[in-house]
Amino acid sequence: MRIAYMGTPGFAVAPLERLYNDGHDVVGVFTQPDKPRNRGMKVSFSPVKEIATARGTQIYQPVSLRDGSIVNTFRKLNCDIVAVVAYGKLLPKEILDLP
């Protein structure tokens, strides 16, 4: 099964790891854009991005989901389902209707 995954915080890491460990084909991971964090305001990756990077999965960090190019990206991924865990933004109906 081809799965697109959407998540950002540490809470979303365990479900992503489970998908990998169960042998699913995670074809793309969507997470919030990198941003400065903590006292030093150093730009850091989201926990989900760290896992996806380690697994060699294509990562997408759109600033907006209302941009038509994101819908085209989902079409190209040709995923069967989209798993969403604490992504952090409302998903447009266009994206929800694709899989």
C-alpha positions, 0 to 999 in steps of 0.5 A, a space after each residue: 500500500 502506498 502511503 503519504 504521511 503527514 505529521 510534525 511533532 514527536 507525538 507523530 513519530 511512533 505511528 510513522 515508525 510503525 508504518 515503516 516497521 510493518 513494511 508499508 511503502 511510505 512514498 512521501 512525508 509532509 511536515 511543517 517547514 523548519 523553524 527556529 526553536 529554543 533559546 538559541 533560535 537555531 533552525 531545527 527539523 521536526 521530529 517526523 522529518 528526522 525519522 523520514 530523513 533517516 529512512 530516505 523518504 521524500 520530504 515535503 514542507 509546504 508553507 501552504 496546502 492551498 497552493 495548487 502545486 501541493 495537490 499536484 504533488 499528491 497526484 504524482 505520489 499516487 498514494 492509496 491513503 494519507 495518514 495524518 497525525 498532528 500535522 498542524 494545519 487543516 487539510 483542504 478537501 482537494 487533498 482529502 479526496 485524492 486517495 
